[in-house]
């Protein structure tokens, strides 16, 4: 394991403007005054199954060898998982061991790929961003933020989007009150999709569109996005049918060609409907590539995929499948071409637009 790495001086200064140089204590000096809490003791929100190979995995261990290898590998990423707690500690600390030494990607920063992202409720009850870990090694240890207002506050911390977690601990000051908040037991909104659903290319885990929607709607979320591998596989559909969600959101089109859309959409919907007769199912078209306005091949590909999804939707409706809904994709990223990192994957602006586009449909269905 790599040696402990504290957060950078720059990261700490960014965490709160009132921090002074004298408050930037080394990890060893802080350790004696810190009480550590392990979320494994009270649970992590966003897990669809408890029988996982690692605690912070997304699929059950028995999925190995049944789902495609790429999906199985990505299921070790902790996308969508979050931990909740309350504390009156003036400062918070973090210890986290990551599964992979690959901390970032060319088009996505380590803060999103491998970071821990913290939010708190403000006095009005609204979620307010607090700070994120800036990983520089597989082992992260150090102060996250200090100088917090006095009083008990509710926090939610989002786990890495494109890395796994071996160990996670939250540190508070000695003598501070700490209250674990167990995972929300209401039926979650379950998302099945692609790299965009998994969280590419959000700068922080809390900026993935699924996480944004969780805060907007105050609903538990299960994120089953698999980069390059959201292809409506029957084996994944069988696993999805084991869950008991408030809504299924199927957002797989970016990873599929028209023939695959035609072949797999109806079987997936029928599998879910047979298992969960009352759960609404929302089919989402693919987002529009930022360059599509000037690249006819992209426009053609969008049109062909969307036509097949719409046709499958109409056939299912004609066959009497109820509780099925459809969302067009042309406005998911906005109309100004500024919502992506690479033309395909949303930046933070695109993630917010994605969430805003989905919000009205989900708010109606969750009622």
Phi, psi and omega per residue, in radians:
X1 nan 2.494 3.109
X2 -1.181 2.683 3.142
X3 -1.152 2.718 -3.135
X4 -0.972 2.450 -3.128
X5 -2.208 2.095 3.082
X6 -1.455 2.857 3.111
X7 -1.185 2.686 -3.108
X8 -1.208 2.727 3.091
X9 -1.017 -0.708 3.128
X10 -1.072 -0.734 3.136
X11 -1.084 -0.719 -3.126
X12 -1.176 -0.696 3.122
X13 -1.130 -0.583 3.116
X14 -1.250 -0.381 -3.018
X15 -1.170 -0.582 3.110
X16 -2.811 2.282 -3.023
X17 -1.106 -0.426 -3.067
X18 -1.423 -0.094 -3.130
X19 -1.106 2.406 3.072
X20 -1.882 2.849 -3.119
X21 -1.052 -0.564 -3.104
X22 -1.204 -0.316 -3.126
X23 -1.510 -0.091 -3.101
X24 -1.499 1.352 -3.048
X25 -1.442 2.587 3.065
X26 -1.188 2.801 -3.081
X27 -1.007 -0.774 -3.077
X28 -1.081 -0.661 -3.134
X29 -1.189 -0.522 -3.115
X30 -1.449 -0.475 -2.948
X31 -1.015 -0.704 -3.083
X32 -1.174 -0.411 -3.102
X33 -1.795 0.259 -3.073
X34 -2.087 2.331 3.034
X35 -1.860 2.217 -3.023
X36 -1.765 2.476 -3.134
X37 -2.225 2.317 -3.066
X38 -1.804 2.043 3.140
X39 -1.037 -0.326 3.078
X40 -1.060 -0.342 -3.121
X41 -1.376 -0.411 -3.128
X42 -2.229 -0.161 2.996
X43 1.897 2.701 3.130
X44 -2.044 2.421 -3.125
X45 -1.514 2.579 3.113
X46 1.807 -0.037 3.088
X47 -1.521 2.263 3.078
X48 -1.484 -0.392 -3.077
X49 -2.363 2.613 3.091
X50 -1.700 -0.390 -3.065
X51 -1.542 1.038 -3.103
X52 -1.667 2.738 3.135
X53 -1.129 -0.803 3.012
X54 -2.034 2.692 -3.064
X55 -1.029 -0.659 -3.051
X56 -1.719 0.380 3.017
X57 -1.412 2.879 -3.112
X58 -1.836 -0.399 3.127
X59 -1.955 2.666 3.078
X60 -1.173 2.707 -3.104
X61 -1.031 -0.558 -3.104
X62 -1.222 -0.141 3.085
X63 -1.297 -0.320 -3.139
X64 -1.074 2.252 -3.122
X65 1.513 -0.205 3.106
X66 -1.781 -0.764 3.077
X67 -1.532 2.806 3.086
X68 -0.946 2.579 -3.097
X69 -0.986 -0.676 -3.129
X70 -1.118 -0.682 3.114
X71 -1.168 -0.750 3.132
X72 -1.052 -0.794 3.125
X73 -1.059 -0.752 -3.130
X74 -1.253 -0.357 3.125
X75 -1.189 -0.254 3.055
X76 -1.358 -0.240 3.062
X77 -1.303 2.525 -2.993
X78 -1.631 0.408 -3.101
X79 -0.934 2.272 3.076
X80 1.543 -0.232 3.127
X81 -1.377 2.499 3.134
X82 -2.564 2.724 -3.137
X83 -2.121 2.425 -3.086
X84 -2.107 2.530 3.112
X85 -2.869 2.892 3.031
X86 -2.168 2.507 3.083
X87 -2.770 2.718 3.011
X88 -1.898 0.251 -3.122
X89 -1.101 2.343 3.095
X90 -1.185 -0.323 3.120
X91 -2.448 2.712 3.135
X92 -2.246 2.551 -3.096
X93 -2.288 2.824 -3.046
X94 -2.407 2.375 2.907
X95 -2.214 2.191 -3.114
X96 -2.562 2.291 3.039
X97 -1.873 2.171 -3.096
X98 -1.622 2.633 -3.113
X99 -1.245 -0.681 -3.043
X100 -2.050 2.558 3.055
X101 -1.404 -0.135 3.089
X102 -1.433 1.765 -2.941
X103 -1.585 -0.429 -3.103
X104 -2.538 3.124 3.115
X105 -2.329 2.852 -3.116
X106 -1.001 -0.559 -3.075
X107 -1.948 0.166 -3.113
X108 -2.564 2.206 -3.007
X109 -1.309 2.788 3.089
X110 -0.994 -0.516 3.117
X111 -1.064 -0.570 3.098
X112 -1.538 -0.746 -3.119
X113 -1.140 -0.816 -2.944
X114 -2.242 0.123 -3.032
X115 -1.525 2.928 3.018
X116 -1.998 2.274 -2.949
X117 -2.147 2.140 -2.977
X118 -1.945 2.334 3.050
X119 -2.193 2.736 3.064
X120 -2.426 2.678 3.026
X121 -1.368 2.312 3.071
X122 -1.448 3.086 -3.099
X123 -1.022 -0.353 3.110
X124 -1.539 -0.046 -3.124
X125 1.561 0.109 -3.139
X126 -1.582 2.589 3.124
X127 -1.333 2.268 -3.102
X128 -2.165 2.253 3.093
X129 -1.120 2.473 -3.102
X130 -1.961 -1.065 3.109
X131 -3.032 2.904 3.076
X132 -2.307 2.672 3.024
X133 -1.296 2.496 3.088
X134 -1.978 1.533 -2.966
X135 -1.189 2.368 3.055
X136 -2.125 -0.055 3.129
X137 -2.806 3.008 -3.126
X138 -1.171 -0.522 3.079
X139 -1.775 2.142 -3.134
X140 -2.018 2.240 3.124
X141 -2.663 2.219 3.104
X142 2.783 3.141 3.124
X143 -1.207 2.450 3.116
X144 -1.732 -0.803 3.080
X145 -2.788 2.661 3.055
X146 -2.448 3.050 3.132
X147 1.321 0.424 -3.115
X148 -1.239 2.653 3.047
X149 -0.994 2.578 3.084
X150 -1.196 2.770 3.088
X151 1.897 2.778 -3.132
X152 -1.287 2.259 -3.129
X153 -2.275 2.619 3.082
X154 -1.664 2.350 -3.108
X155 -2.180 2.658 2.925
X156 -2.338 2.297 3.120
X157 -2.052 2.217 -3.115
X158 -1.650 2.390 -3.102
X159 -1.527 2.917 -3.058
X160 -0.964 2.585 -3.109
X161 -1.526 -0.622 -3.047
X162 -2.231 0.520 3.038
X163 -2.552 2.826 3.078
X164 -1.750 2.915 -3.133
X165 -2.130 2.190 3.058
X166 -1.564 -0.650 -3.068
X167 -2.649 2.496 -3.140
X168 -2.527 2.327 3.060
X169 -2.446 2.470 3.080
X170 -1.863 2.260 -3.127
X171 -1.893 2.401 3.058
X172 -2.241 2.882 -3.125
X173 -1.226 2.563 3.093
X174 -0.992 2.302 3.139
X175 1.611 -0.205 3.135
X176 -1.316 2.631 3.055
X177 -1.349 2.424 3.097
X178 -2.409 2.174 -3.135
X179 -2.169 1.947 3.029
X180 -1.096 2.477 3.044
X181 -1.969 1.960 -3.100
X182 -1.182 2.712 -3.106
X183 -0.998 2.528 3.097
X184 -1.068 2.195 -3.069
X185 -1.629 0.024 3.060
X186 -1.180 2.780 3.122
X187 -1.066 2.259 -3.080
X188 -1.477 2.826 2.877
X189 -1.457 2.116 -3.093
X190 -1.786 2.120 3.108
X191 -1.826 2.270 3.019
X192 -2.131 2.110 -3.065
X193 -2.905 -2.596 -2.914
X194 -1.932 -2.790 3.099
X195 -1.034 -0.603 3.138
X196 -1.123 -0.743 3.079
X197 -1.138 -0.712 3.119
X198 -1.084 -0.563 3.060
X199 2.373 0.041 3.106
X200 -1.303 2.305 0.025
X201 -2.100 1.078 3.120
X202 -1.124 2.526 3.132
X203 -1.334 -0.360 3.141
X204 -2.491 2.639 3.123
X205 -0.993 -0.596 3.132
X206 -1.234 -0.158 3.124
X207 -1.735 0.050 2.946
X208 -1.083 2.495 -3.032
X209 -1.087 -0.526 3.101
X210 -1.166 -0.686 3.110
X211 -1.182 -0.715 3.097
X212 -1.031 -0.788 3.139
X213 -1.125 -0.624 3.094
X214 -1.046 -0.724 3.112
X215 -1.281 -0.710 -3.138
X216 -1.051 -0.799 -3.012
X217 -1.662 -0.126 -3.064
X218 0.926 0.881 -3.103
X219 -2.248 2.515 3.006
X220 -1.180 2.529 -3.064
X221 -2.223 2.430 2.938
X222 -2.010 2.064 -3.103
X223 -1.723 1.927 3.065
X224 -2.043 0.949 3.014
X225 -1.595 2.381 -3.087
X226 -2.314 1.974 -3.001
X227 -0.999 2.108 3.141
X228 1.235 0.055 -2.946
X229 -2.326 0.254 3.058
X230 -1.504 1.512 -2.951
X231 -2.197 0.423 3.130
X232 0.965 0.702 3.113
X233 -1.110 2.442 -3.123
X234 -1.093 -0.600 -3.141
X235 -1.158 -0.635 3.074
X236 -1.235 -0.688 3.087
X237 -1.026 -0.672 3.105
X238 -1.097 -0.705 3.101
X239 -1.180 -0.734 3.111
X240 -1.015 -0.634 -3.100
X241 -1.197 -0.263 3.088
X242 -1.326 -0.388 -3.100
X243 -1.403 2.826 3.124
X244 -2.177 1.373 -3.011
X245 -1.571 2.905 2.958
X246 -1.366 -0.552 3.139
X247 -2.652 2.469 2.885
X248 -1.734 2.276 3.026
X249 -2.020 2.059 -3.112
X250 -1.854 1.933 -3.016
X251 -2.234 1.032 -2.985
X252 -1.819 -0.134 -2.961
X253 -0.987 -0.637 -3.121
X254 -1.012 -0.387 -3.127
X255 -1.734 0.130 -2.991
X256 -2.194 2.570 3.005
X257 -1.652 2.932 -3.068
X258 -0.974 -0.703 -3.120
X259 -1.099 -0.693 -3.141
X260 -1.215 -0.662 3.079
X261 -1.046 -0.796 3.140
X262 -1.108 -0.690 -3.066
X263 -1.276 -0.648 -2.882
X264 -1.907 -0.313 -3.047
X265 -1.103 -0.909 -3.081
X266 -1.110 -0.769 3.092
X267 -1.053 -0.675 3.127
X268 -1.115 -0.847 -3.133
X269 -1.061 -0.739 -3.120
X270 -1.155 -0.640 3.083
X271 -1.092 -0.810 -3.133
X272 -1.164 -0.733 -3.105
X273 -1.177 -0.630 3.111
X274 -1.123 -0.667 -3.102
X275 -1.402 -0.636 -3.056
X276 -2.285 1.430 -3.032
X277 -1.055 -0.475 -3.028
X278 -1.728 -0.202 -3.054
X279 -1.341 2.147 3.047
X280 -1.044 2.550 3.083
X281 -2.138 2.104 -3.136
X282 -1.873 2.038 3.053
X283 -1.590 2.234 -3.073
X284 -2.012 2.239 3.040
X285 -1.181 2.870 3.077
X286 -1.239 2.626 3.041
X287 -1.161 2.782 3.120
X288 -1.561 2.212 3.052
X289 -0.950 2.463 -3.111
X290 -1.067 -0.515 -3.092
X291 -1.584 0.025 -3.013
X292 -1.046 -0.477 -3.113
X293 -1.110 -0.414 -3.100
X294 -2.149 0.094 3.121
X295 -2.159 1.757 -3.052
X296 -1.071 -0.547 3.131
X297 -1.087 -0.645 3.100
X298 -1.184 -0.736 3.117
X299 -1.077 -0.696 3.140
X300 -1.142 -0.751 -3.131
X301 -1.110 -0.746 3.085
X302 -1.035 -0.838 -3.092
X303 -1.048 -0.715 -3.104
X304 -1.217 -0.778 3.124
X305 -1.101 -0.810 -3.090
X306 -1.139 -0.644 3.127
X307 -1.095 -0.702 3.131
X308 -1.205 -0.679 3.114
X309 -1.148 -0.758 3.126
X310 -1.112 -0.670 3.128
X311 -1.149 -0.731 3.105
X312 -1.105 -0.708 3.097
X313 -1.036 -0.776 3.140
X314 -1.165 -0.683 3.119
X315 -1.122 -0.711 3.136
X316 -1.154 -0.714 3.079
X317 -1.091 -0.770 3.140
X318 -1.103 -0.505 3.127
X319 -1.433 0.001 3.071
X320 1.578 0.235 3.095
X321 -1.275 2.101 -3.080
X322 -1.709 2.876 3.087
X323 1.213 0.501 -3.116
X324 -1.926 2.314 -3.057
X325 -2.306 2.859 -2.987
X326 -2.453 2.364 3.107
X327 -2.215 2.169 3.105
X328 -1.244 2.683 -3.022
X329 -1.818 -0.039 -3.000
X330 -1.196 -0.325 -3.123
X331 -1.948 0.141 -3.062
X332 -1.063 -0.635 -3.122
X333 -1.881 0.145 -3.060
X334 1.517 -3.107 -3.047
X335 -2.022 0.086 -3.022
X336 -1.831 0.082 3.103
X337 1.180 0.224 -3.106
X338 -1.755 0.114 -2.996
X339 -1.673 0.181 -3.100
X340 -2.208 2.867 3.009
X341 -1.548 -0.647 -3.024
X342 -2.387 0.357 -3.090
X343 1.637 -0.434 -3.079
X344 -1.999 -0.931 -3.017
X345 -1.559 2.347 -3.102
X346 -1.138 2.452 2.834
X347 -1.443 -2.984 -3.111
X348 -1.083 -0.662 3.074
X349 -1.070 -0.787 3.133
X350 -1.133 -0.666 3.103
X351 -1.094 -0.723 3.117
X352 -1.130 -0.728 3.110
X353 -1.136 -0.705 3.106
X354 -1.005 -0.835 -3.135
X355 -1.115 -0.739 -3.141
X356 -1.118 -0.585 3.120
X357 -1.223 -0.632 -3.133
X358 -1.424 -0.462 -3.001
X359 -0.946 -0.865 -3.084
X360 -1.059 -0.746 3.137
X361 -1.119 -0.774 -3.109
X362 -1.231 -0.671 3.136
X363 -1.069 -0.670 3.119
X364 -1.191 -0.756 -3.080
X365 -1.258 -0.618 -3.099
X366 -1.222 -0.368 3.063
X367 -1.273 nan nan
